[in-house]
Amino acid sequence: MTETAPTLLYIDDDEALGQLVIRGLQRRGYQVEHATDGETGLARLRQGGIDVVALDQYMPGLDGLETLEQIQLIPDPPPVVFVTASQDSAIAVTALKAGAADYLVKDTMGDFVPLLHVAVEQAIKQARLRKARDEAVAEVHASRDRYAALAAERELLLREVNHRVGNSLQIIASLLHLQASSTQQADVKAALTNAMGRVAAVAQVHRRLYTSHDLNSVLLNQYLEALLEDLRRSAEGNRMSRLTLQSDPIEIDPDRAVAIGIIVNELIMNAVKYAYPDGSGPIHVALRGNGNEVELSITDDGVGLAAKCPDPRSTGMGQRIVSAMASKLEASVERDPNHAGTRMVLRFPREKAAPANSQQASQGSC
């Protein structure tokens, strides 16, 4: 495909010099049009199709500088090479400030035409580079705007998904609670209550994400407080009335928050069932951050681990769940041997580390 020859508009009241420019630049592959005054040149420019302008300074009517100012008002104006017979550098400075791409001193014999050709070539190249740059910048801005719009839409969809999932899980937890309340069999009631707590732990994460400013993290102190409130409401009588929490405001990713919530649920339910055979007592949850490590503890002042584990009601399911979730967190689970009741301590990194063999303690809920 042959490239169309560029069109130059030469605005100069000197007819003879105009003919020299036409012949000189046509030999160099340009299409050249000649306008003998500023008004005629502006009228031609408004019609479009001009790639570059060579503009004389001294003309009747509008002079070169006045014409240059009018050219800049045309939408997407072509580059202008300002041409004058004056040696006054102040004119050059004024022309360049007014928007000229280049400045050239002419002579009456047409010897400047080769220099005009070079200046016109450079002006066209600069104009094309500037246009390409502007288009690239505009595309970057448009892409950024599109990305921002997609990100906002994605965030809205994720919030809606978390809202729907949280509501659905809450309905399941409520159904389990109703079923547990209606059964007379203690082992069935315990199993349903445990299942309800596990579902509620996951549901709370999705509810936190729906209302959070950041869909990639969960604030653990708020999450655990809401989770403990769910457990208090679901408990029969006042067996969890003395359930307390002290937590640092630690942010963590949603998957790890789910694992923490399930572990807290299991250890609390374990304490409720076995720590106080004759009634209820205090159960305290504490979450502390220390650099990149987080320590989670669940403490009771009950009969102690040795008296709990032989209980014939124990299935070992809680211990397996705690071990599985601790593995997900790359955490260690230990029983504090210096505590009179039972104090289970979980330590894990704030952020998921590279795959490693984490040592899990066999002690846990029964």
Secondary structure in CASP SS format (residue, H / E / C, confidence):
PFRMAT SS
TARGET T0000
AUTHOR 0000-0000-0000
METHOD secondary structure of the structure
MODEL  1
M C 1.00
T C 1.00
E C 1.00
T C 1.00
A C 1.00
P C 1.00
T E 1.00
L E 1.00
L E 1.00
Y E 1.00
I E 1.00
D C 1.00
D C 1.00
D C 1.00
E H 1.00
A H 1.00
L H 1.00
G H 1.00
Q H 1.00
L H 1.00
V H 1.00
I H 1.00
R H 1.00
G H 1.00
L H 1.00
Q H 1.00
R C 1.00
R C 1.00
G C 1.00
Y C 1.00
Q E 1.00
V E 1.00
E E 1.00
H E 1.00
A E 1.00
T C 1.00
D C 1.00
G H 1.00
E H 1.00
T H 1.00
G H 1.00
L H 1.00
A H 1.00
R H 1.00
L H 1.00
R H 1.00
Q H 1.00
G C 1.00
G C 1.00
I C 1.00
D C 1.00
V E 1.00
V E 1.00
A E 1.00
L E 1.00
D E 1.00
Q C 1.00
Y C 1.00
M C 1.00
P C 1.00
G C 1.00
L C 1.00
D C 1.00
G H 1.00
L H 1.00
E H 1.00
T H 1.00
L H 1.00
E H 1.00
Q H 1.00
I H 1.00
Q C 1.00
L C 1.00
I C 1.00
P C 1.00
D C 1.00
P C 1.00
P C 1.00
P C 1.00
V E 1.00
V E 1.00
F E 1.00
V E 1.00
T E 1.00
A C 1.00
S C 1.00
Q C 1.00
D C 1.00
S H 1.00
A H 1.00
I H 1.00
A H 1.00
V H 1.00
T H 1.00
A H 1.00
L H 1.00
K H 1.00
A C 1.00
G C 1.00
A C 1.00
A C 1.00
D E 1.00
Y E 1.00
L E 1.00
V E 1.00
K C 1.00
D C 1.00
T C 1.00
M C 1.00
G C 1.00
D C 1.00
F C 1.00
V H 1.00
P H 1.00
L H 1.00
L H 1.00
H H 1.00
V H 1.00
A H 1.00
V H 1.00
E H 1.00
Q H 1.00
A H 1.00
I H 1.00
K H 1.00
Q H 1.00
A H 1.00
R H 1.00
L H 1.00
R H 1.00
K H 1.00
A H 1.00
R H 1.00
D H 1.00
E H 1.00
A H 1.00
V H 1.00
A H 1.00
E H 1.00
V H 1.00
H H 1.00
A H 1.00
S H 1.00
R H 1.00
D H 1.00
R H 1.00
Y H 1.00
A H 1.00
A H 1.00
L H 1.00
A H 1.00
A H 1.00
E H 1.00
R H 1.00
E H 1.00
L H 1.00
L H 1.00
L H 1.00
R H 1.00
E H 1.00
V H 1.00
N H 1.00
H H 1.00
R H 1.00
V H 1.00
G H 1.00
N H 1.00
S H 1.00
L H 1.00
Q H 1.00
I H 1.00
I H 1.00
A H 1.00
S H 1.00
L H 1.00
L H 1.00
H H 1.00
L H 1.00
Q H 1.00
A H 1.00
S H 1.00
S H 1.00
T C 1.00
Q C 1.00
Q C 1.00
A H 1.00
D H 1.00
V H 1.00
K H 1.00
A H 1.00
A H 1.00
L H 1.00
T H 1.00
N H 1.00
A H 1.00
M H 1.00
G H 1.00
R H 1.00
V H 1.00
A H 1.00
A H 1.00
V H 1.00
A H 1.00
Q H 1.00
V H 1.00
H H 1.00
R H 1.00
R H 1.00
L H 1.00
Y H 1.00
T H 1.00
S C 1.00
H C 1.00
D C 1.00
L C 1.00
N C 1.00
S C 1.00
V E 1.00
L E 1.00
L H 1.00
N H 1.00
Q H 1.00
Y H 1.00
L H 1.00
E H 1.00
A H 1.00
L H 1.00
L H 1.00
E H 1.00
D H 1.00
L H 1.00
R H 1.00
R H 1.00
S H 1.00
A C 1.00
E C 1.00
G C 1.00
N C 1.00
R C 1.00
M C 1.00
S C 1.00
R C 1.00
L E 1.00
T E 1.00
L E 1.00
Q E 1.00
S E 1.00
D C 1.00
P C 1.00
I C 1.00
E E 1.00
I E 1.00
D C 1.00
P H 1.00
D H 1.00
R H 1.00
A H 1.00
V H 1.00
A H 1.00
I H 1.00
G H 1.00
I H 1.00
I H 1.00
V H 1.00
N H 1.00
E H 1.00
L H 1.00
I H 1.00
M H 1.00
N H 1.00
A H 1.00
V H 1.00
K H 1.00
Y H 1.00
A C 1.00
Y C 1.00
P C 1.00
D C 1.00
G C 1.00
S C 1.00
G C 1.00
P C 1.00
I E 1.00
H E 1.00
V E 1.00
A E 1.00
L E 1.00
R E 1.00
G E 1.00
N E 1.00
G C 1.00
N C 1.00
E E 1.00
V E 1.00
E E 1.00
L E 1.00
S E 1.00
I E 1.00
T E 1.00
D E 1.00
D C 1.00
G C 1.00
V C 1.00
G C 1.00
L H 1.00
A H 1.00
A H 1.00
K H 1.00
C C 1.00
P C 1.00
D C 1.00
P C 1.00
R C 1.00
S C 1.00
T C 1.00
G C 1.00
M H 1.00
G H 1.00
Q H 1.00
R H 1.00
I H 1.00
V H 1.00
S H 1.00
A H 1.00
M H 1.00
A H 1.00
S H 1.00
K H 1.00
L H 1.00
E C 1.00
A C 1.00
S E 1.00
V E 1.00
E E 1.00
R E 1.00
D C 1.00
P C 1.00
N C 1.00
H C 1.00
A C 1.00
G C 1.00
T E 1.00
R E 1.00
M E 1.00
V E 1.00
L E 1.00
R E 1.00
F E 1.00
P E 1.00
R C 1.00
E C 1.00
K C 1.00
A C 1.00
A C 1.00
P C 1.00
A C 1.00
N C 1.00
S C 1.00
Q C 1.00
Q C 1.00
A C 1.00
S C 1.00
Q C 1.00
G C 1.00
S C 1.00
C C 1.00
END
